[in-house]
Amino acid sequence: MTVRVQSFGISVDGFSAGASQDLEHPLGVRGPELMEWFFETRAWREMHGQEGGETGTDDAIARRGLEGMGAWILGRNMFGPVRGPWPDDSWKGWWGEEPPYHVPVFVLTHYPREPVEMKGGTTFHFVTGGIHEALDRARQAAGDRDIRIGGGAATIRQFLEARLIDELHLAVRPVLLGRGERLFDGLDMRSLGYRADRHVMGERAMHVFLIRDR
C-alpha cells in the first residue's frame, strides 16, 4: 500500500489553487488553468462519458494516477464550498450523482455528518478526528490497494508535514497565477525526507515525481 498524491496541478509560481474559491469557482479564480493538461486527455473524457481526447504522455500519466486506488482522502474544501456546520444533507459534492472515485472517500471536517452513499461505489465518510484518523480509516477500507490524498493544498501540506505521503506527483503548468494558495508554504521538503525522483515532459505539463526516503 502506498499513500500518494497524483495529478496535482501547480503553477510555475507555486500556486496549486486560485484565489476566492466558491460555488462558481471550485478551483478558485483561474484555478482551472492548473488542470488544463488533464481536461484534454482521453482519460478525463472517459470519466465523464465523452468520446475523443488526446492519448499522449499526459493521458498515460493521468491513467496511472487513477489505477489501484482503494480509498481517497479529501479536505473539506475539496468536497464543497459549504462552511461551518452542515446546514442540511443537500450538498453531496461537485460531481453529481455518480462521483469519479468508485471507492470510499474520507472527508476531513470539524463537523459530524452521516455517510453519503452515491452511485458507482463512492461513499463519502466525514472524519472529525484529523489526518491520522482519516488515514487509519482509509487503510482499513483500502486493504492492500493505494490511498490517494486528493487535496486541497492545505490538506496535502498537513500530510507532508507529518511525513505520511510516500509519493507526490506534481503536474507543473507553464502559467503564472499571481495569487492563490501555495502548496509548499512553510515546508522544508528536504528536511522532511523528500526528494525529486524523476520528471517527464508531457504535452501541457511537466510531471515531477517526489518520493519520501523510508
C-alpha positions in Angstrom: 0.0 0.0 0.0 1.2 3.5 -1.0 -0.1 6.8 0.2 0.2 9.1 -2.8 -0.8 12.4 -4.3 -1.5 12.2 -8.1 -2.1 14.6 -10.9 -1.9 17.6 -8.6 -1.6 20.8 -10.7 0.7 23.6 -9.7 1.8 26.8 -11.5 5.4 27.8 -12.0 5.0 30.4 -9.3 4.0 27.7 -6.8 0.2 28.0 -6.6 -2.0 25.0 -6.5 -5.3 26.8 -6.3 -6.6 30.1 -7.4 -8.0 32.8 -5.0 -11.6 33.1 -4.0 -12.9 29.6 -4.2 -16.7 29.5 -4.3 -19.6 27.7 -6.0 -18.8 29.4 -9.3 -15.0 28.8 -8.9 -14.4 25.4 -7.4 -10.7 25.7 -8.0 -10.5 29.4 -7.3 -10.3 32.2 -9.9 -8.1 31.0 -12.7 -7.6 27.7 -10.9 -8.8 25.6 -13.8 -5.7 26.6 -15.8 -3.7 24.3 -13.5 -5.7 21.3 -14.8 -6.0 22.1 -18.5 -3.4 19.4 -19.2 -5.9 16.8 -17.7 -9.0 18.2 -19.4 -7.7 17.4 -22.9 -6.9 13.7 -22.2 -8.9 10.8 -23.2 -8.9 9.6 -19.6 -10.7 12.7 -18.5 -13.3 12.4 -21.3 -13.9 8.8 -20.5 -14.5 9.6 -16.8 -17.3 12.0 -18.0 -18.9 9.7 -20.6 -17.4 11.6 -23.5 -15.6 10.5 -26.6 -12.3 11.6 -28.0 -9.4 13.2 -26.2 -5.6 13.0 -26.5 -3.7 9.8 -25.9 -0.1 11.1 -25.4 2.1 11.4 -22.3 -0.3 13.4 -20.3 -3.1 10.8 -20.8 -0.8 7.9 -19.9 0.2 9.6 -16.6 -3.4 10.5 -15.8 -4.5 6.9 -16.3 -1.7 5.6 -14.0 -2.9 8.0 -11.3 -6.4 6.5 -11.4 -5.3 2.9 -11.1 -5.1 0.7 -8.0 -6.9 3.1 -5.6 -8.7 1.6 -2.6 -9.6 4.9 -0.8 -9.3 8.6 -1.1 -8.9 11.4 1.5 -10.2 14.9 0.7 -10.1 18.2 2.6 -13.5 19.8 3.2 -12.9 22.5 0.6 -12.2 19.8 -2.0 -15.7 18.3 -1.2 -17.5 21.6 -1.5 -17.9 25.3 -0.7 -20.1 24.8 2.4 -18.5 26.4 5.5 -19.2 25.8 9.2 -21.8 23.3 10.5 -23.6 21.4 7.8 -26.9 23.2 7.3 -28.6 20.1 5.9 -27.7 17.0 3.8 -28.3 18.6 0.4 -24.7 19.2 -0.7 -23.2 15.9 -1.9 -20.1 17.1 -3.7 -19.2 18.8 -7.0 -19.6 15.6 -9.1 -23.3 14.8 -9.5 -25.0 11.6 -8.6 -22.0 9.4 -9.7 -18.7 10.8 -8.5 -15.5 9.6 -10.2 -14.0 7.9 -7.1 -15.9 4.5 -7.0 -14.3 3.7 -3.6 -14.7 5.0 0.0 -13.8 8.7 0.3 -12.9 10.2 3.7 -13.6 13.9 4.0 -11.8 15.9 6.8 -14.2 18.2 8.6 -14.8 19.7 12.1 -18.5 19.0 12.0 -20.0 15.5 12.1 -22.2 14.2 9.3 -23.7 10.8 8.4 -22.0 9.0 5.4 -23.4 9.7 2.0 -23.6 6.8 -0.4 -23.6 7.7 -4.1 -23.9 5.8 -7.3 -21.0 3.8 -8.7 -19.5 2.7 -5.4 -18.5 6.0 -3.9 -19.4 6.6 -0.2 -18.3 9.8 1.5 -17.4 9.4 5.1 -16.9 12.5 7.3 -13.9 12.4 9.7 -13.7 14.8 12.6 -10.6 13.4 14.2 -7.9 14.8 11.9 -5.5 13.4 9.4 -4.3 10.4 11.4 -7.9 9.1 12.0 -8.7 9.6 8.3 -5.6 7.7 7.2 -6.3 4.8 9.7 -9.9 4.5 8.3 -8.7 4.8 4.7 -6.2 2.0 5.3 -8.9 -0.3 6.7 -11.0 0.4 3.7 -8.3 0.2 1.1 -6.8 -3.2 2.1 -3.7 -3.7 0.0 -4.6 -1.0 -2.5 -3.3 2.5 -2.5 -4.6 5.6 -0.8 -4.8 8.9 -2.7 -4.7 12.2 -0.9 -6.9 14.3 -3.2 -6.3 17.8 -1.8 -6.7 20.6 -1.5 -3.3 22.2 -0.8 -3.8 22.7 3.0 -4.7 19.1 3.4 -1.7 17.9 1.5 0.6 20.2 3.5 -0.7 18.6 6.7 0.1 15.1 5.4 3.5 16.2 4.1 4.5 17.8 7.4 3.6 14.6 9.2 5.6 12.6 6.6 2.6 10.5 5.7 2.8 10.8 1.9 5.0 8.3 0.1 4.8 9.7 -3.4 3.8 13.1 -4.8 3.1 13.7 -8.5 3.0 17.3 -9.5 1.8 18.4 -12.9 3.7 21.7 -13.3 1.8 24.0 -15.7 3.5 26.9 -17.6 1.2 29.5 -16.2 1.5 32.3 -13.6 -1.5 32.6 -11.2 0.0 35.5 -9.2 -2.1 34.7 -6.1 -4.0 31.9 -4.6 -2.8 29.0 -2.3 0.8 27.8 -2.4 1.4 24.2 -1.9 4.8 24.3 -0.1 4.4 27.3 2.2 6.1 26.7 5.5 7.5 23.3 4.4 11.2 22.2 4.1 10.7 19.2 1.9 14.4 18.1 2.0 14.3 18.1 5.9 11.1 16.1 5.8 12.9 13.4 3.7 11.5 14.1 0.3 13.5 14.2 -3.0 12.7 14.7 -6.7 12.9 11.2 -8.2 12.2 11.9 -11.8 10.4 14.2 -14.3 8.6 13.6 -17.6 7.6 16.2 -20.1 4.0 16.0 -21.3 2.1 17.9 -23.9 0.7 20.5 -21.5 2.6 20.0 -18.2 5.9 18.8 -16.8 5.3 15.9 -14.5 7.5 15.8 -11.4 7.6 12.9 -9.1 8.7 13.3 -5.5 9.3 10.4 -3.1 9.9 10.1 0.6 13.0 8.2 1.6 11.9 5.5 4.0 
